[in-house]
Amino acid sequence: MRIVLIDSGIGMLSTAAALRAARPDADLVLSMDPDHMPWGLRTADEVIGRLLAGARAARGAEADAVVVPCNTASVHGLDALRAEFEPAVPVIGTVPAIKPAAAAGGPIAVWSTVATTRSRYQRRLVETFADGVEVTPVACAGLAEAVESADPRMIAEAVDYAAGLTPAVRGVVLGCTHYDLVGARITEALGDVELYSAAEAVAAQTLRRVGDVPLGDTAGSVRVLAGGRPAPMPAAALAYPAGRALAAAPTSAL
């Protein structure tokens, strides 16, 4: 089994780690785009172009699945990716876990980037899946960038800022995949709350779409591409358990 994941940076790590845990025999290709990050500041057409470039560089047409573990990129680029790769190769996007969080009862908060917090996309998700539930949107200024830098001071400041905007809630939806990597720090700042991440759901959906592939008897490889070029695991990724676990996997040529 070979799965390609595409994102601008290390926000993909939690989904990649969930796939690795579920299918340790799968070969993972982590196609990053450090030369053009962050994608959240780019136009929809630019994001689509970067997604397609990342998939093509990773030879997505030869994969068993292409995964977009990024909320912003999923909003803008899934249709274009699916037009190019499906039905031969399933393309799986990421949606914030508002539905399961709301189903468990409120009040809840949705932590996301400033742009996503203001977007019609997020408002539509809340209206569709959290009708009648008290939902507080929280614009987490600078948190994704802090996680990408792996700077503990920047992370602490960004988490504390977002926590200061968050009322007493039962659960928090992590509306940016970067936030998964600092879940423990978020819980520390907020106290006894349940965090809702999309990583495991995306991994499960990916494996459902791939279908019944027998479990292999050898460990799968993890390969990193940076702008289409073979690269080591980014140094910032090694600051997080998910990154260290993926870096410990075997590597192989595409």
N, C-alpha and C positions, 0 to 999 in steps of 0.2 A: 504494500500500500504506500502510495506517495501523495503527500498533501502539501500544497503551496499556500503559504500565508503571506498576505501583502498589507503593509502599513508603512507609514512614514518613518516610524521609529520603534521604540521598545514597548509601546502599548500592546503589541501583539503577544507579549511574553506569557500573560496569564492564560490566554486561549491555547497557545502552543503547549504550555505545561499541562493543561487539562487534556489535550489530545495525547500527549506523551504518557500521561498516567493511565488513560483509557486504553491506548494501543501502543505499548512500548516497542512493538515491532515495526511501526510505521516510520517511513522516512519523511522527515519534515524539511521543507525549504522555507527559510524566513527571508522574504524579499523586502528589504528596507530601502528607504529613499532619503538618506541623510542630507543629500545635496539640495533638496527642495522642501525640507520640513520647516515649520509645521504646515500640514495641509489645511488646517482649519482657517488659515488666513487667505487661502487661495480661492479662485473662482471655481464654480462647478466644472467648467470645461477643463481647467487646469488639473483638478483632482481626477477627473476621468482619464486624462492623458497620462498622469502619473500611475494610476492603477493599471491601465493597460500595459504601460511600459514595464511595470514590475512583474506582471503576470507573464508577459512574453519573455522577459529575461530569465525567468524561472522555468521556462518551458511548460507553462500551465496546460497547454494542449495535450501534454503527455502525462499529466497528473491524474489521480483518481478524484481529486476535489481541489477547488480553489476557495480559500476562506479569506474574508475581509474582516479582521478583528478590530474594526474602527467604526464608531457610530457615524462620524461625519462622512467618511469615504463610502459607507454603505448607503447613506442617503443619496449621494450624488452619483455613484458609479456602478451600482449593481446592475442596472438595466444594460449599460454598455458592456460590462463583463459577460453578462448572460447572453447577450446577442452574439458575442464572439465565441464563447466556449460551450454553452449549452446547445443541444441536450447531451452532447458527448461527455462533457465534464461538468458536474454540478458545481454551482457557485453559491456559497453560503455567506450571508451578511450578518451583521450584529445589530440587535435592537435592545435598548435599555430595558432592564427587567422590571418595568413598571407594572405589567400585568400580574406577575406572581406577588409582588410587594403589595399591591392594592388588594388582591384576593385574600391576603392574610390579615387585612384590616389596617386602619389608619390610627393615628396620623402618620404620614410618611413624608420624607423629603427626597428630592431628586437633585443630587449633586452632578453638575455638568459644567462644561466650559461656558464662558460668557456668551459666545455666539449661539451655542446650542440651547441655552436657557431662553434666549430671545426668539428662538425659531418657531415657525408654525409647526414644524415636524414634531417637536416635543409637546407643544400644546395639544396637538391632535392625538398623540399617544395618551396623554393624561385624560383628555375628554373621552376617548374610546374605552380605556381600560380602568380608569379610576373614578368613574362617575359616582358621586356620593361619598367619596373618600377625601378627607382633608389632605391636600398635597401642597407642600411648600417647595417651590423651585429655588435652588441655591446656586448662584453663579460663582464658581470656584476660580476666581481670578488667579492666574499664574500657577495653578496646581499641576496641570499636565506638564508645563515647562519645567517645573521644579523636579517632578518625578523623572523626566527625561535627563535632567542634569545629574540626578542622584546626589544632590547637595543636601545634606541633612538639615542645615539651617534654613534653606529655601523651602524645603518640604514642610518643616515644622511651622514656619510662618504662614505658608499657604493653607495648610490644614487648619491651623488655629483661626485664620481669617474666616474660612468657610464655616467652621464650627460656631463662630460668633454670630453668624447669620442664620443658624439653624435652631429653631425652637425645639421644645421637648417633643420627640417623636418616637414611634415604636421601631421604625425601620428607615433605612437610607438606601436609595437606589444609586448605584455607582454608574453614572451616565457617561463615563469616559473610561475606556479600558486601561488607561494609565493608572487610574485611581485604585484598581485592584491590587497593584503592587505595594501600596502603602495602607492596606486595609487595617492592619494592626494599629498603625498610628492614628487612623481615623477613629477607630473604636476607643482608643485611649483618650482622644479629645472629646468624644461625645458620651462616653459611658456605655450603659447597657442598651445597645441598639443592635438590630439585626441588619447586616449589610447584604444587599442583593446585587450580585454580579451576573453578567451574561456569559461568562467564559465557559462554564460547564454546560450550559444549555446549547451554546454554539458548537462545542465539541460533540455533544450527543447528536445534534442535528446533522453535523457533518458525517458522522459514522452511519447514521440512518440513510443518508443520501448515497453514500458509497455502497452500502448494501452488505450482503453476507460474504465477507472476505475472511477465509480461515486465518486464525492467529498464527503468525510466523514463530519460528523457534530461535531466532536471533534478534538482537537489539537493533532497532532502526537507527538511522543516522539523523543528525541535525546539521544542516548546512546554511550558512548565512550569506546573503548577497547584499551589497551596499551599492545602490545605483546600478544594479546589474553585474557588479564585479564581485568575485569571491572575496570574503572578508572574515576576520575573526569575530567572535561575539563582541559587541560593543562593551567597552570598559564599564559604562554606566549600568549595563544589564547585570553585571556581576555583583552589583550592590544588593540585588534582590534574590531571594531563594529560587524563584522560577528561572531566572537567568542563569544562576549557577548550576541548577539541575540540567538545563538544556545544554550548557557548555560542556558538561561532563559526558555527554553522549558521543558516540563515534561520529566521525565525519566521513564523507565520501564525495566523489565527483558527481556532478549532475548527470 
